[in-house]
Amino acid sequence: GGFRIGEALTLPRDCWVEETVLDSGGQPRTQSGAGEPVKRSGLRYWPEKGGDPVVKWLPDCAVPLAKRAVDDLTHLCQKARDAAAVLERYPDRVSLPGGFDANRLLSMAELAEILCLPRRSSLWRFLKQDLNVLPAKRIKFRKSGTPAPLYRVRDIEAALLKRRGPLEVLHISGVRIQMLSESLCVAFQNQFDPRQATFPFLPELVSNEQIARALGSTSGRGRSVFSRHGFTAPDGERLKI
């Protein structure tokens, strides 16, 4: 469609537009010899340089691919949209999955399952370096005598709130016009990074950086979508855009 990347990534969920083409007399135009009404399809979007939403009408040959893309994104991003809707209802809190009481103390084993970080080293690094959360209490096991850290739910959720991205995707002159849950391209944090755990409680808008990395524009940051599916140039070199 010739969108700017920012316009494509902020498409609303209900972006698909289909209507019957009218002739100069205001009547439905029909296919030559078939009698079927002529329809046109397009994508409703917000121009990046400002203004009201407009529809970019697609050439007929592009309609099947565009419709499939919109349908796929509508389906594949729905869980992230649902999570965004929860955050929008409770904007002052990022609740851990399971609905724990804010004062509950969780062990490392419990947090490993909740945060999808089964490796203890990864969990420790995430809590200490990424979230900057300290144990609320330590208990000693009878057998080993080694103090085990316990973390308060309230402390973790407060740190996650700082890590959460914006819930307003678009606003003009201070007026909200589109929320994250109303957007088409929504994913979970780290969802496209195979080296990190995906956090199903932190939805965010798909970013330009993620698209660029997938297309191979950066080196040393994981394999491109072309490499993952075995596509190379005729001489065997890696493809990138």
Secondary structure per residue as TSV (DSSP state, phi and psi in degrees):
chain	resnum	aa	ss	phi	psi
A	1	G	-	360.0	-8.5
A	2	G	-	75.6	33.8
A	3	F	-	-80.7	153.1
A	4	R	-	-68.8	149.7
A	5	I	H	-58.5	-37.6
A	6	G	H	-65.4	-33.1
A	7	E	H	-71.6	-38.8
A	8	A	H	-67.9	-40.9
A	9	L	H	-77.2	-13.7
A	10	T	T	-108.2	19.7
A	11	L	-	-57.8	136.8
A	12	P	B	-70.9	158.1
A	13	R	T	-59.4	-38.7
A	14	D	T	-93.7	48.8
A	15	C	-	-80.7	-19.9
A	16	W	E	-74.7	128.9
A	17	V	E	-126.0	131.9
A	18	E	E	-139.0	129.9
A	19	E	E	-148.3	159.9
A	20	T	E	-81.2	135.5
A	21	V	-	-79.1	132.3
A	22	L	B	-103.0	148.4
A	23	D	-	-85.1	-175.4
A	24	S	T	-63.2	-20.3
A	25	G	T	-92.6	4.4
A	26	G	S	82.7	11.7
A	27	Q	S	-102.3	152.9
A	28	P	B	-59.3	130.4
A	29	R	-	-79.7	139.4
A	30	T	B	-114.7	157.2
A	31	Q	-	-66.9	142.6
A	32	S	T	-61.8	118.0
A	33	G	T	77.4	-6.2
A	34	A	T	-107.0	-27.7
A	35	G	-	78.5	-1.1
A	36	E	-	-80.6	137.1
A	37	P	B	-65.5	142.4
A	38	V	-	-82.3	129.3
A	39	K	E	-116.7	154.0
A	40	R	E	-128.9	149.5
A	41	S	E	-126.8	148.9
A	42	G	E	-159.3	-180.0
A	43	L	E	-119.8	126.6
A	44	R	E	-84.9	130.9
A	45	Y	E	-148.5	166.1
A	46	W	-	-98.6	118.6
A	47	P	-	-58.4	134.9
A	48	E	T	-65.3	-26.5
A	49	K	T	-90.7	13.0
A	50	G	S	100.6	168.2
A	51	G	S	108.3	173.5
A	52	D	S	-73.5	160.3
A	53	P	-	-63.6	143.8
A	54	V	E	-129.9	165.2
A	55	V	E	-108.0	128.2
A	56	K	E	-97.2	110.6
A	57	W	E	-78.3	139.1
A	58	L	-	-100.2	145.5
A	59	P	-	-64.2	148.4
A	60	D	G	-53.9	-37.7
A	61	C	G	-67.4	-20.9
A	62	A	G	-93.4	-11.5
A	63	V	H	-60.8	-48.5
A	64	P	H	-59.0	-42.8
A	65	L	H	-66.5	-43.4
A	66	A	H	-64.6	-41.1
A	67	K	H	-65.4	-40.7
A	68	R	H	-63.2	-41.4
A	69	A	H	-62.8	-45.0
A	70	V	H	-65.2	-42.7
A	71	D	H	-63.2	-42.4
A	72	D	H	-63.2	-45.8
A	73	L	H	-66.3	-36.8
A	74	T	H	-59.4	-42.5
A	75	H	H	-76.9	-50.3
A	76	L	H	-69.1	-27.2
A	77	C	T	-97.3	4.9
A	78	Q	H	-65.2	-40.3
A	79	K	H	-62.9	-39.4
A	80	A	H	-67.9	-36.6
A	81	R	H	-64.7	-41.2
A	82	D	H	-62.0	-41.7
A	83	A	H	-64.5	-37.1
A	84	A	H	-65.2	-37.2
A	85	A	H	-63.2	-36.3
A	86	V	H	-65.1	-44.8
A	87	L	H	-63.7	-33.9
A	88	E	H	-70.2	-30.2
A	89	R	H	-74.1	-30.4
A	90	Y	S	-127.1	71.7
A	91	P	T	-68.1	-12.6
A	92	D	T	-97.8	10.7
A	93	R	-	-152.2	141.2
A	94	V	-	-112.3	100.7
A	95	S	-	-78.5	138.3
A	96	L	-	-71.1	145.9
A	97	P	T	-57.1	131.9
A	98	G	T	115.9	-13.5
A	99	G	-	62.5	50.1
A	100	F	-	-76.7	151.3
A	101	D	-	-63.5	143.4
A	102	A	T	-61.7	-27.1
A	103	N	T	-95.6	2.3
A	104	R	-	-69.7	143.6
A	105	L	E	-99.6	130.9
A	106	L	E	-115.9	141.0
A	107	S	E	-82.2	170.4
A	108	M	H	-62.7	-38.1
A	109	A	H	-64.3	-41.3
A	110	E	H	-66.7	-41.6
A	111	L	H	-67.8	-33.7
A	112	A	H	-60.2	-39.3
A	113	E	H	-75.3	-41.6
A	114	I	H	-67.2	-42.7
A	115	L	T	-90.8	2.6
A	116	C	T	58.6	40.4
A	117	L	-	-126.6	81.2
A	118	P	-	-69.1	-26.2
A	119	R	S	-79.6	126.9
A	120	R	H	-61.3	-38.0
A	121	S	H	-64.3	-40.3
A	122	S	H	-67.0	-40.5
A	123	L	H	-65.2	-44.5
A	124	W	H	-61.8	-43.0
A	125	R	H	-65.2	-39.6
A	126	F	I	-65.3	-44.4
A	127	L	I	-67.9	-44.0
A	128	K	I	-82.4	-46.4
A	129	Q	I	-90.4	-46.1
A	130	D	I	-77.5	-45.9
A	131	L	S	-95.6	-19.9
A	132	N	-	56.8	45.7
A	133	V	-	-107.1	131.9
A	134	L	-	-102.4	153.5
A	135	P	-	-59.8	141.2
A	136	A	S	-84.2	-20.9
A	137	K	E	-163.8	156.0
A	138	R	E	-128.7	138.2
A	139	I	E	-123.1	153.6
A	140	K	E	-102.9	133.1
A	141	F	-	-80.9	144.0
A	142	R	T	-65.3	-39.6
A	143	K	T	-73.3	-54.3
A	144	S	T	-88.9	-29.2
A	145	G	-	76.1	3.0
A	146	T	-	-79.7	128.4
A	147	P	E	-65.0	131.4
A	148	A	E	-108.5	131.8
A	149	P	E	-76.6	144.4
A	150	L	E	-123.3	137.5
A	151	Y	E	-114.9	137.4
A	152	R	E	-82.3	135.0
A	153	V	H	-57.0	-42.0
A	154	R	H	-59.5	-39.7
A	155	D	H	-66.3	-41.9
A	156	I	H	-67.4	-43.1
A	157	E	H	-66.2	-34.9
A	158	A	H	-65.7	-38.1
A	159	A	H	-70.0	-37.6
A	160	L	H	-65.9	-33.0
A	161	L	H	-61.9	-38.0
A	162	K	H	-68.5	-28.1
A	163	R	H	-83.4	-20.5
A	164	R	-	-64.2	140.6
A	165	G	-	-81.2	178.1
A	166	P	-	-66.5	145.4
A	167	L	S	-93.4	-21.0
A	168	E	E	-90.5	118.4
A	169	V	E	-85.3	-41.3
A	170	L	E	-136.9	137.4
A	171	H	E	-151.6	145.9
A	172	I	E	-124.5	124.5
A	173	S	T	53.1	39.7
A	174	G	T	80.2	-0.6
A	175	V	E	-99.0	125.2
A	176	R	E	-69.5	132.3
A	177	I	E	-124.8	-17.2
A	178	Q	E	-157.5	127.0
A	179	M	E	-97.0	167.9
A	180	L	G	-59.4	-41.9
A	181	S	G	-68.6	-13.9
A	182	E	G	-98.0	6.0
A	183	S	B	-99.7	155.6
A	184	L	S	-80.1	-45.5
A	185	C	-	-99.5	83.6
A	186	V	E	-122.8	135.4
A	187	A	E	-138.5	172.2
A	188	F	E	-88.8	151.7
A	189	Q	E	-59.2	132.5
A	190	N	T	73.5	7.2
A	191	Q	T	-61.2	-30.2
A	192	F	T	-100.2	8.7
A	193	D	-	-111.6	104.6
A	194	P	T	-67.2	-12.1
A	195	R	T	-87.4	-8.6
A	196	Q	S	-129.0	157.8
A	197	A	-	-74.9	142.9
A	198	T	-	-82.7	134.3
A	199	F	E	-103.9	104.2
A	200	P	E	-74.5	5.5
A	201	F	E	-112.4	3.3
A	202	L	E	-126.2	80.1
A	203	P	E	-76.3	153.1
A	204	E	E	-154.9	162.4
A	205	L	E	-70.6	138.6
A	206	V	-	-60.0	135.1
A	207	S	-	-103.5	161.0
A	208	N	H	-60.1	-38.8
A	209	E	H	-62.1	-40.5
A	210	Q	H	-64.3	-41.5
A	211	I	H	-65.5	-44.9
A	212	A	H	-61.6	-40.9
A	213	R	H	-65.8	-40.8
A	214	A	H	-63.1	-33.8
A	215	L	T	-83.9	1.3
A	216	G	T	86.0	18.0
A	217	S	-	-75.0	-16.7
A	218	T	S	-116.3	145.1
A	219	S	S	-106.4	151.1
A	220	G	S	75.0	13.1
A	221	R	S	-120.8	38.4
A	222	G	S	96.8	163.7
A	223	R	-	-78.6	147.9
A	224	S	-	-75.8	169.1
A	225	V	H	-63.4	-30.0
A	226	F	H	-68.3	-45.5
A	227	S	H	-65.1	-39.9
A	228	R	H	-62.5	-28.4
A	229	H	T	-105.1	10.1
A	230	G	T	80.3	19.5
A	231	F	-	-92.2	131.7
A	232	T	B	-136.6	169.4
A	233	A	-	-70.9	164.4
A	234	P	T	-54.5	-30.3
A	235	D	T	-89.2	6.9
A	236	G	S	90.1	-4.6
A	237	E	-	-71.7	154.3
A	238	R	B	-67.8	146.5
A	239	L	-	-93.8	144.8
A	240	K	-	-155.3	155.3
A	241	I	-	-123.7	360.0
